[in-house]
Amino acid sequence: MGAGKSTLAFPLSIKLNLPLFSSDELRWYYLAKAGFCKKTAQILWDSGGSYEIEKYLKNYDTIALQQMMNEFSDGVMDLGARFIYYQTKEHKDSIERSIKNQRKIFCILPSQNKSVCRDILAERVSKRSSNKGARIIEAQLATNEQLLSFYEDTKLPLVRVYTEGKSIDQIIHEIEVKIHVH
């Protein structure tokens, strides 16, 4: 959270002349379609916090990812990292099936240095979520920490792009080059 995917998706879609699909906007529709229940999620949040809700959400996130990739593969999607983060082999296999036919999945990170990346993301999350309360911010920071470790170890076909010290135009150009190279 806070890596810049939504900021980059719009100008990238314009530059590539492709439609833009926001996973943030589509996610809740596909979660509901898959059977996700907000009431159950609230009970889990109240009783176990972010860990319990993440376990519950992951099953539905993999279903939502599969459906979004099938229905919206012809454009730019600002796909949140939570969709490709897996905790079990079953989730990993489902994610791999979902993204196997995609031209490019880019992993947008502020820096190659994990501690710098962590600090930048923490600052962005704190600024963006200052009105959401300490528990929400803590959960988002914990999720980012899990994702940063995941990115170091994953074998999924992610093309990494680091944004530190680059303008939006420079990042878009780098993504364009990587689309045509791979």
N, C-alpha and C positions, 0 to 999 in steps of 0.2 A: 504494500500500500504506500503510495506516495512516490513511486518510481518515475512517473511522468507519462504513462501509457495513454491516458486520455488526452493530455496536452499534445502529444505527438500524433495521435490517430487522425485527428481532423485535417491538419495540413498534409499528412501523408496521403490520405484518401483523395484530397484535391490534386496533389502532385501526380498521383498514379491514375487519376480519373476513374476511381472505383467508389462504390457506395461505402458508407461508414455504418458499421453495426456496433452498438455499444453493449458489451456484455453486462454492464451494470444495469442497463434498462431491460435487457432480455432475461436476465438471470431469474428474477422472481416469477416470471411467467412460466419458465421451464421447470423451476423447482416445484411450483404448484401443480403443474401438469404431471410431474413425476410422483406426486403424492406427499411432498413436504408439507408439514403442518406447523404453522407459526406458534400455535398454542403449545405443542409439544416442545418446540425449540425454547420457548419462554420458560417452561418448567425445567428443562435441562440447564438453561442459563442460571436460573435461580438456585438450583441445587448443586450444580457442579462447575459453573463458570465456563470459560472459553474452551477448555479441553473437552468437556462433554458435548458442547454444541458443535465443535469441530468434527467430532466423530460422527454425530448424527448428520451433519450437513454433507460430509464427504460422499456418502452413498448417493445423495441426490445431485451433488455437483457433477459427479461423473456421468450421470444420466443426462443432465442438462447440457454438459459439454458435448456429448455425442449428438444430441438433437440440434444444438446450435451449429456444430460443424457440418452436419448434413444439410441444414436449411440455409445457411448463410456463408457458404464457402467462396462466394464470388466477390468478395470485397475486403475491406480492412476492418478488423475487429479488435477493439481494445480489450483483449481477453485478460482478465485478472489472473494473477499467478495462482490463486487458490484453485483454479480449475485443473492445473497440471501438476499440482503438488499431490503426491500419493503417499499413503501410509502402509498400504498392504500390496501384495503382489496382484491381487484381484483388481484393485484400483489402478495400479500401474498398467496392467494388461488392457483394461478398459480405455484408459487415456491413450495408450499407444494405438489402439484400434481407431479411436476418434480422430487423431491427428495425422495418421499415416498418409493420407492423401492430400494434406495441406501443403501448399507451395512453400511457405515459410512461417515458422513460429519464432518470433523474436523475443528475446528476454532483455527487457530494458532495465538497466541498473545504473545508479549514479556513478559507481566507481568499481574498478577491479579490486581495490583494497577492501576487504570485508569490514574492517573496523570503520573506515571512512564511510563506506556504504551504509552501515548500521547507523552512524551518527547523522548522516544526511536524511535518511528515511525517518529516523526518530524525530528530527526537527520538523520535517514536513507533516508527519502524522500529528504531532502535538499542536502545530499551528492550525491545521485543517480541522482537527477534532476538539479544539479547546472547549467548545460548548457541549460536548457529549458526555463529559464526566470521566473521572479517573479510571473507573473499571473498564470502560470501552477503550480508552487510550491504552491501558495496560494490555488488553486482549489484542489490539492491533499491533502493538510492539512485539508481543510474544509471537504472533503469527508471522511478522516480518523476520524475526530471528529464526524461526523454523524454515522459512522460505530461503533465507540466505544460506543456511546449511544444506538445504536440499539442492540449490543451484550448484554448489560445489561438487556434489556427488552424483547428480543425475546423469543418466545415459540417454535421456530423451533428446531428440534432434532439435535442440534450441540454438538459434543463432544469437549470440550475445552482442549487445550494443551498450557501450558505456557512455554516459552523457556528461560526465564531469568536465567542465571547461569548454563545452561545445555549445554553439547556438542551435536553435531549433532547425535552421536551414542546414547546418553542417550534419546534424544527426539524420535528418531526412535524406540528405545526399548519401550518407554512409549506408543507410537502409536500402536505398535504391540500388547502389552498387552491389550490395550483398544479395539482393533479390536476383540480379542478373548473373552473378558469379556462381552461385550455388545451383 
